[in-house]
Amino acid sequence: MKLAAPLSLLVIAACGGTPAAPVANRGGAAGHVAGDVDGDGRPDEVTFADDTVTLNGQSLTIPAWDHTAASARVVELGGQAMIAVASQINEDDLTWGIIQHDGVGLRWIGDVFLGGEPSPDELPGDGTIRATIGNCGQSTTLTYTIRPGVIDKAERTTGTYALDQCAACPYVLVETGAGLRFVGESLRNLAGPARAAEDALALPVLTAGQRELVVVLAEVKPETTYLDALTVDFGGARVAPRACGAACTVDGQPEVFTLGERRRFVFDVPAGFAGAPVLYARGYYQPFAPMDAR
């Protein structure tokens, strides 16, 4: 759960290539110009189209990623500027892919899970990006330090762990012609192996003639999902996903994924089916172990 915060004001340029005025440099390396990604002494503009980022005539296609890229922009960190590729956001699962200029060209160096749009305080101008997430009665501050070619991550947790305050996950998304759509949560309230069970979630009505259904499970809370089996009921016919691996059968050997990770499943729609299918998931989620405030 991303704690509420105002939108960041540190955006230099947004998706579509329409630049915004560069922000004032908030400190850092002497001689650095705010918004200068490639070190040429001028604030930069970035455009984004077809999963490709372009900066001053140099382009980089986003590598294989667990997320759907939605936009790109230049972000000033204080003493350095980078390109942030924002994932398509559903509820509170925003992730930024980080691109730097290494002196020769654009370079993808990894990603950072934020939950939601960072506030100005979460971009303090010291070379870090910060995010605050919460669950189970605790609040965790994530600090990502961006260095040349490297992202370092540190965590600080406060509050008292309370199992009865743990939120349900994972989120369930379905692919549409316009991208992913959030439809609800799965394994609701099934916290811990003792509560492992099957639950059901109605999915949106399929379009006429639709031949496949794509379901994405996203873990966006500080917990781990143990998915033992996943099927979709199409009017009484239970269908397993293609290439479902550990999630094919109820065998006690679950598909495991944790905070910031996703799993994508493709289902074949039976011929002649019309209406709203139902997703059945069996398993449980395990909140992260209690952490002492530190």
C-alpha positions as CSV (number, residue, x, y, z in Angstrom):
1,M,0.0,0.0,0.0
2,K,1.6,3.3,-1.1
3,L,1.1,6.0,1.5
4,A,-0.7,9.1,0.1
5,A,1.7,11.8,-1.2
6,P,1.5,14.7,-3.6
7,L,2.8,14.2,-7.1
8,S,6.4,14.8,-7.8
9,L,7.3,18.2,-9.3
10,L,10.7,16.9,-10.6
11,V,9.5,15.9,-14.1
12,I,11.6,17.3,-16.9
13,A,9.8,15.8,-19.9
14,A,6.9,13.4,-20.3
15,C,5.6,10.7,-22.6
16,G,4.9,12.0,-26.1
17,G,8.0,14.2,-26.2
18,T,6.4,17.4,-24.9
19,P,9.1,18.9,-22.6
20,A,8.3,20.7,-19.3
21,A,10.6,23.4,-17.9
22,P,13.6,21.8,-16.1
23,V,13.5,22.0,-12.3
24,A,16.2,23.9,-10.4
25,N,19.2,21.9,-9.5
26,R,18.8,20.8,-5.8
27,G,22.5,20.3,-5.2
28,G,25.1,17.7,-6.1
29,A,28.0,17.6,-8.5
30,A,29.6,21.0,-9.2
31,G,28.8,22.1,-12.8
32,H,25.9,19.7,-13.3
33,V,23.0,21.2,-15.1
34,A,19.6,20.0,-13.8
35,G,18.0,17.6,-16.3
36,D,21.2,16.9,-18.2
37,V,21.3,13.1,-18.7
38,D,24.1,12.8,-21.3
39,G,26.5,15.4,-19.8
40,D,26.5,17.9,-22.6
41,G,25.7,20.8,-20.3
42,R,22.1,21.2,-21.4
43,P,18.7,20.0,-19.9
44,D,17.5,17.0,-22.0
45,E,14.2,16.0,-23.4
46,V,13.0,12.4,-23.9
47,T,10.4,10.9,-26.1
48,F,8.8,7.5,-25.7
49,A,7.0,5.4,-28.3
50,D,6.7,1.7,-29.1
51,D,8.7,0.7,-26.0
52,T,11.6,2.8,-27.3
53,V,13.2,5.8,-25.4
54,T,14.9,8.5,-27.5
55,L,17.2,11.2,-26.2
56,N,19.1,13.6,-28.5
57,G,19.0,11.1,-31.4
58,Q,20.0,8.1,-29.3
59,S,17.5,5.4,-28.8
60,L,17.1,2.4,-26.5
61,T,14.4,-0.3,-26.7
62,I,13.2,-1.4,-23.3
63,P,14.5,-5.0,-22.6
64,A,12.2,-7.8,-21.5
65,W,10.4,-6.6,-18.5
66,D,7.8,-7.9,-16.1
67,H,5.8,-4.7,-16.5
68,T,4.0,-2.8,-19.3
69,A,5.9,0.4,-20.0
70,A,3.6,3.4,-20.1
71,S,5.8,6.5,-20.3
72,A,9.3,7.9,-19.9
73,R,10.6,11.1,-18.5
74,V,13.8,12.7,-17.3
75,V,14.2,12.9,-13.5
76,E,16.7,15.1,-11.7
77,L,18.3,13.4,-8.6
78,G,20.7,16.2,-7.6
79,G,24.1,16.0,-9.3
80,Q,22.8,13.5,-11.9
81,A,19.8,13.1,-14.1
82,M,18.3,9.8,-15.4
83,I,15.5,8.6,-17.5
84,A,12.6,6.9,-15.6
85,V,10.4,4.5,-17.6
86,A,7.1,4.2,-15.7
87,S,5.1,1.0,-15.7
88,Q,1.5,1.0,-16.4
89,I,0.0,1.6,-12.9
90,N,-2.9,-0.4,-11.5
91,E,-3.9,0.6,-8.0
92,D,-0.5,0.9,-6.2
93,D,2.0,-1.1,-8.2
94,L,4.1,1.7,-9.9
95,T,7.6,0.6,-10.9
96,W,10.3,2.7,-12.6
97,G,12.8,1.3,-15.0
98,I,16.0,3.3,-14.8
99,I,18.1,4.4,-17.8
100,Q,21.4,6.2,-17.6
101,H,23.8,7.6,-20.2
102,D,27.2,5.9,-19.7
103,G,29.1,8.4,-21.8
104,V,28.6,6.5,-25.0
105,G,24.9,5.7,-25.1
106,L,21.7,4.9,-23.1
107,R,21.9,2.0,-20.7
108,W,19.2,0.2,-18.8
109,I,20.4,-0.5,-15.3
110,G,17.4,-2.1,-13.5
111,D,14.2,-1.1,-11.9
112,V,12.8,0.2,-8.6
113,F,9.4,-0.6,-7.0
114,L,7.7,2.6,-5.8
115,G,4.1,1.7,-5.3
116,G,2.9,5.2,-6.4
117,E,4.2,8.5,-7.7
118,P,7.0,9.8,-5.5
119,S,6.6,13.0,-3.7
120,P,9.2,15.8,-3.7
121,D,10.4,14.6,-0.3
122,E,11.0,11.1,-1.9
123,L,13.3,12.7,-4.5
124,P,15.5,14.6,-2.0
125,G,18.2,15.6,-4.5
126,D,21.0,13.4,-2.9
127,G,21.1,10.8,-5.6
128,T,18.4,8.6,-4.1
129,I,14.8,7.7,-4.8
130,R,12.6,6.8,-1.9
131,A,9.2,5.1,-1.4
132,T,7.1,4.3,1.6
133,I,4.9,1.2,1.6
134,G,2.9,-0.3,4.4
135,N,1.2,-3.5,5.5
136,C,0.5,-5.6,8.6
137,G,0.6,-2.5,10.8
138,Q,4.1,-1.6,9.7
139,S,5.6,1.1,7.4
140,T,8.7,0.4,5.3
141,T,10.8,3.1,3.7
142,L,12.7,2.0,0.6
143,T,15.8,3.9,-0.4
144,Y,17.3,3.3,-3.8
145,T,20.7,4.9,-4.3
146,I,21.4,5.4,-8.0
147,R,25.1,5.0,-9.0
148,P,26.7,4.6,-12.4
149,G,25.4,1.2,-13.7
150,V,24.1,0.2,-10.2
151,I,21.0,0.5,-8.0
152,D,21.6,-0.1,-4.3
153,K,18.5,-0.7,-2.1
154,A,18.1,-0.2,1.7
155,E,15.0,-0.7,3.9
156,R,13.9,0.8,7.2
157,T,10.7,-0.5,8.9
158,T,8.7,1.0,11.8
159,G,5.6,0.0,13.6
160,T,4.3,-3.1,15.2
161,Y,3.5,-6.3,13.2
162,A,-0.2,-7.3,13.3
163,L,-1.3,-10.3,11.2
164,D,-5.0,-9.1,11.3
165,Q,-3.9,-5.9,9.5
166,C,-2.3,-7.7,6.6
167,A,-3.9,-6.8,3.3
168,A,-4.9,-9.5,0.7
169,C,-2.9,-10.1,-2.5
170,P,-2.1,-10.6,-5.2
171,Y,-3.8,-8.2,-7.5
172,V,-5.6,-9.6,-10.5
173,L,-5.3,-7.8,-13.9
174,V,-6.6,-8.8,-17.3
175,E,-5.2,-7.7,-20.6
176,T,-7.5,-5.6,-22.8
177,G,-6.9,-4.1,-26.2
178,A,-6.0,-0.9,-24.3
179,G,-3.6,-2.5,-21.8
180,L,-4.1,-4.0,-18.4
181,R,-7.2,-3.6,-16.3
182,F,-7.3,-4.1,-12.5
183,V,-10.3,-6.4,-11.6
184,G,-9.7,-7.3,-7.9
185,E,-7.6,-9.4,-5.5
186,S,-7.1,-13.1,-5.3
187,L,-6.5,-15.4,-2.3
188,R,-8.3,-12.8,-0.2
189,N,-7.7,-13.2,3.6
190,L,-5.8,-16.4,3.0
191,A,-2.8,-15.4,5.1
192,G,-0.5,-18.2,6.0
193,P,-0.3,-21.9,5.0
194,A,-2.9,-22.9,7.6
195,R,-5.5,-20.9,5.7
196,A,-4.6,-22.2,2.2
197,A,-7.7,-22.7,0.2
198,E,-9.4,-21.9,-3.1
199,D,-11.2,-18.6,-3.8
200,A,-13.1,-17.3,-6.8
201,L,-13.1,-13.9,-8.6
202,A,-15.5,-13.0,-11.4
203,L,-13.7,-11.5,-14.4
204,P,-15.0,-9.0,-16.9
205,V,-17.3,-10.1,-19.7
206,L,-15.3,-11.3,-22.7
207,T,-15.7,-9.6,-26.1
208,A,-17.5,-11.4,-28.9
209,G,-15.2,-13.9,-30.6
210,Q,-12.4,-13.6,-28.0
211,R,-10.2,-16.7,-28.3
212,E,-7.8,-16.2,-25.4
213,L,-7.8,-14.6,-22.0
214,V,-4.6,-13.2,-20.4
215,V,-4.6,-12.9,-16.6
216,V,-1.7,-11.2,-14.7
217,L,-1.2,-11.7,-11.0
218,A,0.8,-8.9,-9.4
219,E,2.3,-9.0,-5.9
220,V,2.3,-5.4,-4.7
221,K,2.4,-5.8,-0.9
222,P,5.3,-6.9,1.4
223,E,4.4,-10.6,1.2
224,T,4.9,-13.7,-0.8
225,T,2.3,-15.5,-2.8
226,Y,2.2,-19.3,-2.9
227,L,-0.1,-20.2,-5.9
228,D,-0.7,-23.9,-6.0
229,A,-3.2,-24.0,-8.8
230,L,-5.0,-21.5,-11.1
231,T,-8.0,-22.2,-13.5
232,V,-10.7,-20.2,-15.2
233,D,-14.3,-21.5,-15.4
234,F,-15.9,-20.8,-18.7
235,G,-19.5,-21.7,-18.2
236,G,-18.7,-24.9,-16.3
237,A,-15.6,-25.9,-18.1
238,R,-12.5,-25.4,-16.0
239,V,-9.4,-24.5,-18.1
240,A,-5.8,-24.4,-16.9
241,P,-3.5,-21.8,-18.4
242,R,-1.0,-22.6,-21.1
243,A,2.5,-23.5,-19.9
244,C,1.4,-23.0,-16.3
245,G,4.3,-24.8,-14.6
246,A,3.8,-25.1,-10.9
247,A,0.4,-23.6,-11.1
248,C,-1.1,-26.4,-13.2
249,T,-2.2,-28.8,-10.5
250,V,-2.9,-29.0,-6.8
251,D,0.2,-30.8,-5.7
252,G,1.7,-28.8,-2.9
253,Q,4.4,-27.4,-5.2
254,P,3.3,-23.8,-5.7
255,E,4.3,-21.0,-8.0
256,V,6.1,-18.5,-5.7
257,F,6.4,-14.8,-6.3
258,T,7.0,-11.9,-4.0
259,L,6.8,-8.1,-3.7
260,G,7.2,-6.3,-7.1
261,E,6.9,-9.5,-9.1
262,R,4.2,-10.6,-11.6
263,R,3.1,-13.8,-13.3
264,R,1.3,-13.9,-16.6
265,F,-1.1,-16.7,-17.6
266,V,-2.8,-17.2,-20.9
267,F,-6.1,-19.2,-21.1
268,D,-7.7,-20.6,-24.3
269,V,-11.4,-19.6,-24.4
270,P,-13.7,-22.5,-25.4
271,A,-15.4,-22.1,-28.7
272,G,-18.9,-20.5,-28.3
273,F,-18.3,-19.2,-24.8
274,A,-20.0,-15.9,-24.0
275,G,-20.2,-14.0,-20.7
276,A,-18.1,-13.5,-17.7
277,P,-15.6,-16.2,-16.8
278,V,-14.6,-16.9,-13.2
279,L,-11.0,-17.2,-11.9
280,Y,-10.2,-19.8,-9.3
281,A,-7.0,-19.6,-7.4
282,R,-5.7,-22.1,-4.8
283,G,-3.0,-21.2,-2.3
284,Y,-2.2,-18.6,0.2
285,Y,0.0,-15.5,0.8
286,Q,2.6,-15.1,3.5
287,P,3.2,-11.6,4.9
288,F,6.9,-10.8,5.3
289,A,8.2,-11.9,8.7
290,P,7.7,-9.4,11.6
291,M,10.5,-6.8,11.6
292,D,11.7,-4.8,14.5
293,A,11.4,-1.1,14.1
294,R,14.8,0.2,13.1
